[in-house]
Amino acid sequence: MVLLVSTSVPSNSVDAFTDLASPITVTEMISSYLDRPILPLAVTLPMLLQNVEAELANEKLDVAEKQRLHQRCELIRRLLASSRVT
């Protein structure tokens, strides 16, 4: 659970004292990705690459979409190669 706390910044010292007595607004933010376990890049990058390559196998893609997916594959491969070196 993530809590967002919002307060106002007082314009002078008198306002600062009165703002301390005012209530703080707390908003609850619900996010599904925060409940998922965090996986290292060494695990997620190969999975991403497989997904993108599977999308590339679709013959109904237009030229721009294929180019974008090829660029994404290239980026993921570079990230995988650099993570193996370091």
Beta strands, then each sheet from edge to edge (+ up, - down):
strand 1: 2-6
strand 2: 25-29
sheet 1: 1+ 2-
end
